[in-house]
Structure formats: C-alpha cells, structure tokens
Amino acid sequence: MGGLGKTTLVKEIYQSQELSGTFQRRACVTVMHPFILEDLLRSLLTQLDRESSEKRHMLDRMGRTKKTSLLMSPAEVIQDLLRLLEREKCLIILDDVSSTAEWNMIIPIFCEMENTSRIIVTTREENIAKHCSKKQVNIYKLKGLEYKDGRDLFTKKVFKETVDLNKQYPELVEQTELILRKCGQLPLAIVTIGGFLANQPKPSLGWRKLNDHISAELEMNPELGTIRTVLMRSYDGLPYHLKSCFLYMPIFPEDYKVGRRRLVRRWSAEGYSREVRDKSAEEIADTYFMELISRSIILPSQQSIHSTTRIDSCQVHDLIREIAISKSIEENLVFRLEQGCSLNTRSVARHLALNGNWEGDQSEFKSIVEMSRVRSITVFGEWKSFFISDKMTMLRVLDLEDSTGLHAHHLEHIGKLLHLRYLSLRGCQYIFHVPDSLGNLRQLETLDIRDTNVLMLPKTIIKLLKITNLRAGETPLSEEDSVKDFIPRIMRRRLCLLPLCSMAFCLSWCALAFSCMEGMNHHDICIMVCCWLLPAAAMHLDMPRGMRKLKALQTLGVVNVGRWGKVILQDIKRLTYLRKLGVTGINKENGQELCTTVAGLSHLESLSIQSEGEPGLCGCLDGIFSFPEKLQSLKLYGNLVKLPEWIQGLKNVVKLKLRSTMLLDVNAEAIMEVLGNLPNLARLHLLKKSFQGESLFINFHPEAPSRACWCWPWNWKTYVPTNHSSLNKEQLLSLRCSRFIFETARVNHCWGYHICQASRKF
C-alpha cells in the first residue's frame, strides 16, 4: 500500500553518512510508469557516473555526462553501465517496481555487477519482492505504525511537540481517536492530516467535521490531496480484473470483517472470474483475493489458525475504502441505502447494500432504487419484504447473512429469480424450510443455510445442476449428550410426527406467545415449535435421494448420512469433484461405507465427521483405508476411544481437530507421537474431551513446519520436550492451556515459552 513510508525509508538509507564510505557509486531511481527500460538505464548511468569516487572535475563531468547519455544509443548506455558496475562497489535503489516483467527486463543488466554491490528494490506487492529475491531473509515487509507511535506522530505534527491529550486537550481525545482510526497505520495520512489540522482552530467541532466528511475533504481539500494522490496510485496500478473486485468492497460497512469464502464466491457469482483450464472460477477468484492482500489493498483482519489458508477474513483500510466508495459511485457500481440518503437520489447502481439504520418505507424504496438494474442485494440488519421485487430479473446475488426479521414465507417466490447464482440465508434463525421453487434457480452456484433451522432440503434441489457449494448445519456447541438420546427412535427418523405430537402445545400457547412477532404466519410458527422440540436435528441437514446428479458440487455439509442408510453415501460417492465434505449420523452400520466413499473422492481437501452421544464414532472408522492424497483438513467430533490406523497415512494433512473423541489416557503419548509424525501437520486442535486424561505430552516430527497446538481444556498439564530431537529450532509452538510444564526429566535446558496464542522459537 502507498503511504507506508517505503520511499522515505530507502532514501534515508541512501543518504546515510555511514554508507558514504562503503559504496563508491550510488544511484536512486524511481521506476516511471509506463515503464521504459531505456529511460531507466539512462537515469542510472547519469547518477552512477556523477557519483564517481574520483572527484576531479566533478561539475564539468556531471554536465558532460548528462549531455552525452541523452545522445547515446541504447547499446552504448548498456556498455557504459556495465563498465561502471564491473569496476566499483555500487548501491542502487529502484523505487516502486510494479511488476515482475519490469524486474525481468532490468536484472540482466546487473549480472556482471561487483559482488559487494547492492540493489534495494521497493514495491507495493509482496509477490514482486519474492520474485526479486528468493531468500526470505532479504525481504522486509514494512508495517504500519503502532498505535502509540502513530498518536505521538500525530500530536507532534499538530502541536509541534508530543503532548498528553488527556491532560492538555481532553475535548480533542475522541476526535483524535477517530482520525487515527481512519488513518489506520499510514504515516503519510497521519503526517498530512496532522499538518493540515496544525493550521486550523483547535475546537473539536472542526475536527468532527473532518471526520464526518473525510471523503469530500480528500477530494476537494488541496492540503490533503497528497493522500488521495498516493492512494489513487495504488488503485490505478491495479489490473482491470482486480479493480472490479476492489470496487465491490464498499458493499460492506466500515470496519466490517468479510469472510474470505463469502467474498470469493460472490465475485465468482458476479462473473468477475472465469474458469481457466483445470482451475474453477472460484479458484481464480481466490487468487484475486490473495493478489489484493499482497498489494495491501485489502488487509487480513485475522491471521487465523482455524483455517488451512491462514487468512479467513479481510478488511479495507478506511482511507482506501473512501477511494473505493468514490470510484464505485462514479462507475455506478455500489449504492448503500442508509440513514441520511437523499430521497432525491435515483440509484442506477448494480449492487445494492441495505443498512440496518435505514428506516424508509416501500414507496421511498421504489423512488430511490432502479430495480431493473440491480445485480446484487446485501442486507445488514432488518429485512423488509419489499427489498425484493419481480422487476429484479437480473439479480445474481442475494446475501441475507445474519439479517433479522426474515421468515420462511418471505422466500416463497424466490424461484422467480432465475439468474440467481448466490443465495445466503446464513444466521437467519427463523428460517425453518426453503420452498420447492428453489429448484427453479438453475444458475445457482452457492446455497448457504448454515446456522438456520432448516432440517431438510426440498426434492427439487436435485435440479440445480450448476450448484458447487451447499453449506448447512452447524457444529454442536454442547459437549454433553445429545438431545436426540432422550427422544424415541421413531420420532428421530420421522420428523413429520413432531407437529402431531406438539399440536396441543401449538393450539394452547403458540398463538398467544407469537402474536407479537411481526412477519410470522401460522406455518412459520408451527415449524418453529417443532424444531425447538428437537434442537439437535437442526445441526445437520437431511438430503433427498438423487444428490448424485449434482456433479458440480465441490462443498457439501453438514449432511446427515444416517437417515437413508447407505443410499446417501452412494450418492456422495459419485460426487467426484467434492473438495469439502461434512457428515454426521455415523454409526457402525455405515462407518465402513463412509470410509470407502471418502477414499474414492480424489479431490477431497477437507473432511468433517460428527457423531453425537453414545457410542459416537467408536468402532465406526476402524480398518485400513487409503484416504485422498489432497486431504489437508480433518475434523473428528464424537467418541472414538482409539485413533483410527489410517490417520498415520495422512501425509498432507495441515490441520487436525479432535473433540469429544475420548481417547484413552494410557495411549496419549503414543497417540501424540503418531500425530507428531504427520510431516505437514501445522495446526492441531485438541478440544474438550478429546482425551480422557488430564495430561498431554507433545512430540512433533523433526522436519515438520511451524506448529500451532491448541489445548482447550484448562485443567490439562501440557508437557513439552524443549530440546527433544522432535523440535528443531525453527519451529513455532503456540499453546493454550492452564498448566504448561517443560518435561525437565528429559531436558537439560529450555529456550522459553508463552501461553495463550503466543509463539516462541525453539
């Protein structure tokens, strides 16, 4: 990202007195765009020849060199450069290299350079830095200022010295916090805004005005124009396909953490990415995500150990977001309907975002929104039935994640949205079923109904031949016995009996209790009561027969494979493109069939297996199976007692999570040795009741990558062999437990440790 101070830092190094005697010749050149190699080489020659260690006739030499270099042919320029580079020790700075192609054109010139010479490159893209040097030690990723340093810099620019705002200007503290939050960690923004405010009156009203209208100030205030110019260079440098993805970000509110998969799948549904040879459109969109991360256009909001990809969500810097908002309005891309919107504004934007603080009615909505132009709708907050219209014939994305006030009957006519590709009802707790008309959505690629109360999909789901992601259910939060254990078996398998059993309850109490709930009809109320009587059932999804027709499926889960016996597993076996699978309802009758099914899914990368209560997974996963080589993530929830033999063959597993597996304490050390010998295991999650005992001995493969081991039970004793051969000094170990003990019986000394998500080198 621009504004972090890369150029300032390298120029400080370039002008350092300490280096003046180290290098005989120096040159600092900004790579201009569009890139012209000949111009760059002439500039280098001019500066290097001017920095000759022979100071004789310097002034005359400078003038003559400049004149002759302009008249030289490209071949003569290169020849003179090579002569200078071969003879003497040089320091060369190339500022703002913006592509690997530029570097590939530049670097051949320096092949014959003196070994003691040095080249420093600045770039906004991490992948370019890695291309310039294959050694990680040569790459320095400049980070933003720490909060305290940023605040000190700001007060120094405003008041000409570092001051304690709490004591001297308490009325400015709140506005200062807001300004620093908008500046993020960018020194350029802090210095520029601080310098501007230094010449302004100190009452907080003026500072509040700046905060409230930062976008307009950046665009119109010449004193703040530097910030916009630098940040616009980051935007202007984006290739076309990344500009579209970036201008999509204003859909989400300020400081909103956007899930990586959610964003990538939306981009794919919008048509921002296309399938290329053996890569799907979603995979291409994911590379776009990482490119924007590499350029610091979007920022990882959390480097999570819960994901095999490490980055599972992102945010946009406040000032970068202002640029995105400005450009998206200019391009008629995004319109945010929120409090303060002008009723005179007629939006023709493609993407509509509805904020929870907008309190308008249906007539206002129709007067503001040009419905025929809308391609995506995203609701943050309360849902209103008029947000969708029959006129929205080109709607591709309907994202209602975590919205309130949405009920099942609101979706009755969703089958009319024939071009819909992405539908998310995630977190909508009053959704208990989806209509049969869902089968009309023949273009649908993603259906996300996680954390809803949908128990079964309609049979028409098998018509969605293009669907690639079907997400449902949730991970059970309780570690205790399932509610299912207390419900007769006949009712577990036949949910249709539940309405009959609860009819008296509905008649006597429901009407009165739910009469105050807006938007719910009798059908919604009855189904809701039935689901509340069987809450555990909503943690998975019953699938209709015939799922084998959905050949494009790549993500499926959590699916109850116990309902139809082995039939559903036979369907899953034919979904050969599956990459992520979550199943529950495992028992001794279908456990072996499940393992056989999984072994045949050659593209599978993530597998989650759940079984609640007794006997859980005990005896269900025994045997020797050859699981897919691409499997990177494995989650086992349920009573295992002993570790399946096939786990030791998972050579490419990066993440392993165990919970309620109740592994025997007597085998704990042997189990940890098996897990520790998995060569690529980077994240091991041992959650509640994963072991029956109270102690754990950690033992890792000597050539394994950096580790992050989470021990959830706070009463466990965790033993770490700090100079054991299984820990090489480059490994990182992160532990979360209450009693962290070094195994002193096996070691002579230790390097150190930290508790709760902290890391140390061993």
N, C-alpha and C positions, 0 to 999 in steps of 0.2 A: 504494500500500500504506500502511496505517496504521503509525504509529511512526517515519516518516522525519524528522519534525520540521517539517512544513508549518505547523502552527498556531503552534508556538514561534517560527518564523522571522517570520511575518507580525505576530505580537504584538510582537516586538522592534522591527519597523519602525514599528508603530502607536504604540508608547510612546517612540520615539526623540525625544530632545531636539532634534535637528537639524530635525525636521519640525514641531515645535510652533509655530514661527512661520510656517511655509509654508501651513498649512491652518487656516482659521478655524473649521471644524467637522469633527468626526471621529466615526466610529461603527464598531464592530467587532461583528458579529452572527454567531452560529453558526446555520446553517440547520438547523432541527429537523426530525426525521422521525417521523411522517408530516408532509409539508410542508403548511403552511397559510399562504398568502400574507398574509392579514390580520394574523396574529400577527407575521410578519416585518416588515411595514410599521410596525406599532405600535412594535416594538422599535427600529427605525431612527429613527422620529420622536422617541422618548423620548431616545435618545442624542444625536441631532443638535441638538435644542433645548437639551439640557443643556450642550452644548459651544459655546454661543453666545459669540461674541467679545466681546459686551457682558457684563461680569462683574457688572453691577449686580443686586442682589437674587438672587444665584445660588441660595442654599439654598431660598428661597421659590419661586423659579421651577421648580427641579427637582421639588419636591413637587407643585406645581400641575400641571405638565406631565404627570407620571405619572398623576395622577388624571384629568385631562381626556382624555388619549389613550385611556384604557381605556373612557371613556364615549362617545368619538367614533364616528360611523358610518364605514364603510369609505371612503365618498366624502369625508368631512371629513378623514380621515387622509391620503388621497392629496393633497388640496388643500393641506394644511399642509406636506406633504413637498415638493411642487412649489415652494411659496413659498420654503422654505429652500434648496432646491437651485439655484434660479434666481439667488438673491441673492449667495451667498457661495461661496468655494472650499472644497470638501469632500473628505475622504478617507474612503472607505467600504470596509470589509473584509467580504466574505461568505465565511465559513469553512465548508467541507465541502458545496459544491453537488454533488449526487449524480445529477443527470440534466439533459439538455438541456431537458426540459419545464419544470423549475424555472426555469432561466435565461430561457426564453422568456416566462414569466409575470412575472419580475422586471424585465427590461430595459426594457420600455416606460415604467416609472416614471421612468427616468433619461434619457429622450430630451432633455428640456429642461435638463439639468444644465449648469452653467457649464463651458466648455471646458477650463478649467485644473484642474477637479476630477479625481479619480482613483478608480477602483474596482479593488480587488485581490480576486481570487477564488482560493480553494484548492479543489482537488478531487482525488479519487483516480484519476480516469480521464482519460487523455490526450485522448480524443475530445471530452470536455466542454470541456477547455481550448481545443482548436482551434475548438470551436463558439462559445465566448465571445469569442475574438479571432481574426480571420482572418490577422493578421500574426504570423508565426513569431517575430519579434523580441520580441513581448510575452509569449511563453510561456517559462517557466523550469521545466524538469523537474528536480526535486530528486533528487539521487542519494544513495546511502548513503555512509557514511564510508569513507575509505581505510583500509587495514588498520592502518597506524601510528597514525592518529588514533583509530581505534576502540580500539586497545590502550592508548593513553595515557589515553583517557577511562575505560576500564575500571579501570586501576590507580589513577587519581585517585579514583574512587568507592570502591574497596576500601580503599586505603591512605591516603586523604585527600591524596595527592600523587602526582605522576608518579614512578615508580620503575623501575629496571632489574631486571626479574625474573631475568634470567640471573645476575646477581651477588648479589642480595639474597635471592631466593626461588627458587632453581633447581628445587626439588622441585615448584613450582607451575606451571612453564612448560608442561608437557604438557597439564595440565588447563585452563590458561588458553587454550591454542590451541584445544582442543575447544569451550570455552564460546564463544569469539569466532566459531568456525565456525558454531555453532548460532545465534548472534545475527545472523549474516550481516553486514549493514552497518547494522542498525537501531539508531539512537541510543537509542530508548525501551527496547529489550531490554537493551542494554549498561548503561544507567544503572540500570534496575530490578534486574537480576541483580547488578550490581556493588554496589548499595546493600544488597541482601539479604546478600551474602557479606561485606560490611564488618562485619556484626554477628555473624558466625559464626567459630568457631575456624579457624585457618589451615592445619591439616594437610590434605594433598591428598586424604585419604580422603573428607572431607565434600564436597569439590568433585567428586570422582569420582562420588559418589552422586547429586549434582545432574545430572551429565551422563548417567548411566545411566537416570535416571528423570525426565527433563525433562518428559515429557508429564503424568505424575501430579503433579509439582510445580506445573506451570502451572495445573492444575485444582483442586488442593487447598490450595496454599500461598497464604494471603491476601496476603503481601508481593509475590508475583509475579502476582497476579490482574490487575493493570493491563495487563500484556502481553496476556493472554488476552482481556480485555475489548476492547482496541483491535483486536486481530487478528480477533476474532469479529465486530466491526462490519464489517470487510471482507467476511467470509463472509455475514453477514446481509444485506448490501446487494446481494448477487448475485441476479439474477432466477432463477427456477426452473430454466430450461434450462442456465444456467451452473453452478448448484450441482451438478447431476448430473455435468457434465464435470469439475468441480473434485474432487468426491469419488471420482472414478475414479483420481486421481493416486497414492494410496497403494499401488496395484498395483506401482509401480516402486520400486526400492530407494533409500535415501538417497543424494543427490548423483548420481543416475543421469541421464544426458542422454537425453531421449526425443526421437526423431525426429519432426518435425512431421507428415509424411505418415503415419507409422505411427500416431500418436495420432489424427489426424483420421479416418483410415479405420476405426480401431477404434470411435471414437464413432459413426460412421455405421452400422457393423455392429450396434452395440448398440441402435440405434434412437433415439439422442439427438438426431438431426436428421432432418428430413423434407424431401423435395423441395418447393420452392415455385416455382410458375410455371416460369420458364426457368432456375432455379438448382437444381442437383442437391443431394442430401443431403450429399455430400462438400463441396461449396462452402459450404453453410450451416454445416457443422461447422468449416470453415476460418475463417469469420467468428467463430465462438465462440472459436476459438483466439486470434485477434487481439484479441477483447474481453478475454479473461483476461490477455493480455500488456499491453493498455492499462491495465488496472486493477492491474497488477503482482502479480496473484495467482499467475501463473506468470512466470518470468523467462527471457528469451532467454539460452541458455547460450553462444551464439556468434553474433555478427553476421557471418554467413559471406558471402564474396564468391563462393562456389561456387553460390549459389542466386539465381534471379531475384527471389525474395521476401525475400532478405537474412537472414531468420530461418529456420533449418532445423532447430533443435532447441531444447529448453527444459529448465529445471529448476524445482524447487519449493524455496522458502526453507525451511530446516529447521524453523523455528517454525511457519510456515504449514502445513507438512506435518504437524506434530503435531496441529494443529487438524483437518486433513483426516482423519487416522487416527482421531481421537476421534469425529468425526461419522460416518465411514463404518462404524465398529464399532457405533455407536448405531443406524444405519439398516440394519444387516446387509447392507452392500454389499460390503466387501472383507475377505478373510481371508488373511493372509500366513502360510504354513506354513514355519516356520524354526526354527532351533535355539532351544530354550527354551520352545517351545509346550507348554502343558499338555495332557496326554493326556486329562484330564477334560473338556476343552472340546469341545463338539459344534458345529461351524460350520454355519450355515444361510445363509451369505453367498452372494451371486450371483457374485462374482468371486474366483477362487482364484489366488493367486500363490505359486509354489513356489521357495523359496530354495535355492541350492546347498549351504548348510550344514546342511540338514535331512537326517538320517541314518536316519529311520524306515523300517519295512518295510510290506508291504502290509496287514497286519492293523491296524497303527496308523493307516494312511491311511484305511481303511474306518471305523474307530471315530471319527475326527475329522471327516471330510468327509461332509456330507449331499449325495450325488452328484446326486440328482434336482433340486436347487435351483441347481446350478452353471450359469452362463451363459457364463463365460469362464475359460480356463486360460492362465496365463502362466508359463513355466518359465525360471528364471535359474540356469544351472549344469547339473547332470547330470539327464538324462531317465531315467525309470524306466517300464517298460511298463505298470504298474498305475495310472499317473496318469490314464488314460482308461478309462472303463467304459461298458458298454452302457446303464447307468442314466442316463447324461448325455444324455438325449434332447433337452434344450432348449439344448444348447451352441451358442453363436453365434460365439465367438472362440476359436481355438486358435493361440496365439502361442508358437512354439518357437525364436524367433530366437537364434542363437548358442548354443543348448543343446548339450551334449555327450552322447555315448552313444546318439544316435538313429540308427537304421538303417532301410533301406528296408522291411524286412519288418514293422517296427512299425506301418506305415501301411496294412497290408493290409485292415483292416476300417474304414478311415476313412469309407467310403461309407455307414456306418450313422448317421453324424451328420448327419441330414437337414436340420437347421436351421442348419448351419454357414454363416456369411457371410464369415468372415475366417480365412484359413489362411496362416501364415508359417512357412516352413522355412529362412528366410534364414540363411546361415552354417553350416548343418549339413553338414559336409564329407563325411559318409558316406552321404548320400542321393544315389543314382545313378539312381533312377527313381521315378515315382509310379504307384500301381496304377490299373487300369482302373475300379475302383469310385469313383474321383474323379468320374466322370460322374453319380453319384447325388446329388451335392451341388447340387441345382437352385437353392438360395438363395445360393450362393457369389457374393460380390462382389469379393473380393480374394484372389489367389493370388500369394504372393511366394516364389520359389525362387531368388533371386539368391545367388551365391556358394555354390551347391551344385554337384554334378557331374551334374545331370540333363541329358541330351543331347536327349531327345525326349519330348514330351507324348503321352499315350495318345489314341487317336482319339475316345474318349468325351468329350474336353474340349469338343467342339462342342455338347454337350447343355447346357452351363452358360450359358443364355441371359441370366442376370442379371449375369454377371461384368463388372465395369467396369475392374479393374486386374489385369493379368497381367505380372508382373515376373520376369525370368530373366536368366541370364548374368552377365557381369562385364566391366569394361574391362580389356583386356590390360595387364599391368604391364610386360612386357618391350618394349623398343624394337627388339629385334633381329628377324631374320627369323623367321617363324612356324615352329613345329614341322611344320606341315602341308606346308611346302615340301619336306621330306625324306621324306614318306610317299607311296607310289604313289597315283595318282589313283583307282584302282579301290577302294582302301581308304578314301579320304576320303569317297566318296559312298556306300559300303556298309559301314556300321559293323558290320553283322552278321557280316562276315568276321573281325573282330578276335578274337572268342572262339575261332574255329578256329585262327587263327594263334598264339594265345597258350596253347593248350590244354596243350602240353608244359610250358610255364612254370608254369601253374597246378598241374599234377599233381606236378611235381618240387619245387616250392618253397612254393607258397601255403599248403598245409595246415599245414606246419610253422611258417611265418612268422606266420600269423594265428591260430594255435590259441590264442594267449594273449589274443586280443581278445574281450572279453565282448560278447555280444549279436549277433554276426555269424554268419549262416548261409552255406552254400556259395554260394547265389545272390548274396548281397551281395559275397562275396569275388571271385567271377569277374567281375562287372560292374565292381567297383572296379579290378581289374587292367587290364581293357580300357580304362577311362577314363584310367588312369595312362599307358598306352601312347600315348594321344592327348590330352594335356592341353589343347591349344589348342581342341579341339572343345567343351569344357565352357564356353567363354567365350560361347557363344551357344546358341540353342535352335532345334531343328528342329520346325516346326509341322506338324500333319496338315492335309490338304486339308479344305476346308469351313469355314474360320475365318470366312468372310463371314457365317455365321449368328449370330455373336456381336455383334449390332448395338449392344449397350450398352457395348462396350469403349471406354474413354477413355484407358487407358495400356497400351501394348504394347511389349515389348522386353526383351532384345536378341534379335531374330529373324533366323535365317539364311534369307535370301531366295534363296540360290544353290542350295538343294537341289532344289526343284521347278521351277526355271526361272522363268517369268513367272506361273505359276499362283498362287503365294502372293501376288504383287503384285496380281493381280486380286482376290484375297480381301481384301487390305488396302484396296484402293480403295473397297470397299463398306462399310468401317467408318467411316462418315461422322462419327461423334461422337468420333473419336480426337483427343486433345489432346497426348499424348506418345507418340512413336514412336522406337524404336531398332532399327536394322537393320545386318546385316553380310552378308558374302558378295556384295558388289557387284562387278560386272565389266562389261566393255564390252557384253556381251550383254543385261544387264538394267538398266544405268545409266540410259538414257533412259526406260525404262519406270518406273523408280523416281521420277524427277523428275516425270513426268506424273502418277503416282499421288499424290505429295505435293502437287502443285499443286491437286488436286481435294479435298484434305482441309481444308475451310474453317475448321474449329475447331482446327486443329493449332497448339499453342503451343511445343512443344519437339521438336527433331529431332536424332537422333544417327546418324551414318553411319560405319561402320567397314569397312575392308578391309585385311587383313594381307598383308605380304610384297610381292613384285613381281607385276604392275605397280601394285598398290594401286588407288587411285581415278583414276589418270592416264587421261584421256580418257573417263571414265565419266560425269562430271557436266557435260560441255560443252553449250553451247547456251543459249538464252534461254528462261527459264520464269518464270511469274508465281506465286511461292510464296504461301501463305496470308498474309493481312494480319495475322493474330493471332500469327504466329510471333515468339516472344520469345527463344528459346534455340536455338543451332545449334552442334553439335559435329561436327568432321570429323577422323577418325583414318585416316591412310593416305596414300600417295604421291599428291600432286596435281600438283606441279611448277608449275602456274599456277592462279591464283584463278579460279573459275567466274564468268562475267559476271553471273549472276543475283544474286550476293551484294550488289551495289551497289543492288539494288532492295528490300532488306530494311529498310525504313524503321522498323519497330517492334522490331527485334532489340535486346535489352538485354544479352545475354550471348553471346559467341562464343569457342569454344575450338578451337584447332588443335594437332594433334600428329602427328608423323611425316609431315607434308604435303610436306616437302622443297621448299618454294617457292624459286624461283631468287633468288639474292642480287642479281643485276643488276636485278631488278624490285622489290626490297624497299621502296624509298622510294615507288614508285608504288602498291604493294600497301597500305602503311600509310596512304597518302593516301585510297585507296578505303575502307579500314576506318574511318579517322578521320572520313570524311564521312557515316557512318551516324549520323543525328541522335540516336538514342536509345541508342546503344551505351554501356553503363555499365561492363561488365566484359569485358576482353579477356585471354584466357589463351593465351599463346604458349609451348607446352611443348616438350619436347625434339624436335629435328629438324623443327620447324615451318618453319624457314628453313635453307637450305644454307650461308649465310654466317655471319660472326661479329659482325656489327654490325646495328644497328637504329635507324632514325630515326622518332621518334614525332611524329605530326601529327594533331590532333583537330579536329573540327568546332567552329567558334566558339560555336555555340549548344547544344552538347551538354551533357548532365547531368554530374554528378560521375563521375570515372573511377576505375577500379582496374585497372591494367595489370600483369600478372604476366609477367615474362620469366624462364622457368625455367632455361635454360642459363646456368650461372655464368660461362662464358667469353665471353659476349657483351658487346660495347660498346653502350651504350644512349645515344642522342643525344636531348636534349630541348631544343626551342627555347623558352626561358623567357619571351621577350617576343614570340614569334611571334603573329600575329593569330589563330591557331587555339586559343590558350589564353587564355580570359578569366579574370579574377582570382577568380572564384567557383568555379572547377573544382578538384577534388581529384585528385591523381595519386599512385597508390601503385605503386611499382616493386619488383621482386625480381630483382636481378642483381648480378654482382660488380663490373663496371666501369661506373659510372654517370657519363656525361660530358655537360656542357652544351655545346651547339653554339655555341661562342664566335664562330665565323665569322659567325653570323647575328644575334648579340645584342649589346646594349650593356651590359646588367647582368642580374642574376638575383635572385630573391627567396629561394631556398633549396630544399633537397631533403632527402629521407631515404630510406634503403634498407631493404628487408625489411618490407613490410606497413605502413610508416609513411606518414603523409599530411602534406601541406603545402598551404597556399593559394597560388595563383599569381596 
